[in-house]
């Protein structure tokens, strides 16, 4: 599954695009719109984006977890070497040290991610701030070409902005059009 990004110039155009996408079989679960004014989308009953798409929670959490895991390994090895606890400490204690620090790192990383915009959406911040609407269409492989053909034929005003080949990977780079 890929995520296809389109920039739409107006709310009316975005509404028409949403309706046309519904006609070809794309439901609201696979269609999200990023806007400067989310209340407009709500009034028009358009499916707005969610926090996973707009904030860097996943990416921050994964970075934090990896840093916590590394810190946990270092702490566990130090605990083995220094033996501040019982010298006959069970291996489970060392695993617990790594686990707790990994979870703490994921938590702190997630909180950091909440405070920052999704790295992939940052490419479109200027257009969104200028009043354009970013439409994210999660397309199944068999739908992708159908969506692009419909958009080219019916909505020339909407610009194909990018295609995300692996939308599940928060570290993947966008292929900007």
N, C-alpha and C positions, 0 to 999 in steps of 0.2 A: 504494500500500500504506500502510495506517495501522497505528499501534500502539495497541491498546486495553489500558488498565491496569485491573486488578481487584484489590481488596484482599480477601484471604481470611482468616478469623479463626483457622483451625486447620490443622495439617499434614494431618489426615485429609480435611478439606474440600478442601484444595489437591490432594491425591492424586486424589480423586474428580473434581475439575474437570479435571485433566490427562487422566484416563482418558476422560471425556466429550468433551473436545476432540479426542482422538485418534480417537474414534468418528465424529466429524463431518468428519474429514479434515485436522485441523491436526496436522502432525508436529512433532517436537522442535526442528527447525531454526527454527520460527516460534513457539516457546513457551519463555519463560525466566522463572524465578522468582527473586525477590530476597528474601533472608531474613537475619535476624540470625545464624542458625546454619546455615551452609552444609553442615555435616557431616550434619545431619538430612536435607537434600535428597538428598545422596549415598546415604545408607542406604536411602532410599525409592525410589532410582533416578529422581528427578525432575531435570529439566534445569534446572540453575541458570544464572544470568546470567553474562555474560562481562565482561572488563575494559573493553571498548568501551562496554558499557551502564552499568557502575557507576562508572567513572572518567571524568574530563573530558579525556581524551587528545586526542580529535579537535578539540574546541572550543579547547582550549589550543594545540594545534599550529597550527590555522588562524589564531588570533590572533597567535601568535608569528611565523608566516610572513608575515603582513601587516605586522607591525612590522619584521621583518627586511627585507622588500621595500622599505619606506619608508626605512629606514636605508641600504639598498643604493643606492637612487636618490640620496639625499643624498650618500653617499660617492662615487658615480660622478661626480656633477656637481662635487663639490669636487675630485676627481682631474682632471677636465677643466680646471677653472679654474686650479688650482695647478700642474698638470703635475709631480708629484713623480717620475714615471717618465719614460720616453722621450717626448719631445714628439710624436713620430710614432706613438704607441701605437695599435694597431689597435682598432677598435670592439669586437672580441671581448673585450678586456681589461676594458672597462667593463661588458659583459654579465656577465662572470665575477664581477666585484665584486658586482653585484646578486644573482646566483645564489647565491654563497657566503653572503652575509649573509641571504638569504631562507631557505636551508637551515639555517643556524645558528639563526635565529629560530624556525623550525618545531621544531627539536630542543629548544631551551630551553622553548618553549611546551608541547611534548609532555611534557617532564619535569615542568613545573609542573602540567599536567593530571593526571599520574599521582598527584600528591600531593593532589588534591582530588576530592571526590565529584561525580558527574555532576549538573549543574544541574537537570535534569529530575527526578531521583530525590530531590533534596534536599527537594522538596515532600512526600515521603512518609516522611521519616526518623523522625518521631515515631511513626508507626504501625508501621514496621518494628522500631524499638527496643522497642516495646510487645509484640512477638511476632507481629504479623500478617505475612502473606506477600503480597508484591506480584507479581502475575502479569502478565507482558508478553506479549501475543498480537499477533503481526504478521499482520494480516489482509489478504488480497487483497480487492479491491473486492467481488467476488461472495460472499465468505465473511463479511464484516463483519456483515451483518444476521442471518445464520444463527447466528453466534456469540453475538450479543446476545440473540437469542430463546432459544437453548438455555440461556444463563446465567440469564436471567430466569425461565424455566420450571423449571429443575432445581436452581439454586443461588441461592436468594434470600438466603442468608447472605453471599454475596460481593457486595461493593459496587463498582459501576462508578465508578472513581476519576477517570479522565481518558481523553481520546482525543487522540493526537498525530497531527495531519493530515499532517505531513511529518517522519517519524522520521529521515530522512537528514540533515535540517538541524539541526545542534546548537544553532543560535541561535533556532529557532522556539519560541514559547511553548506550553505545554500548555494544553488546554482542560479545566480541572478541572470535574468534575461536582458 
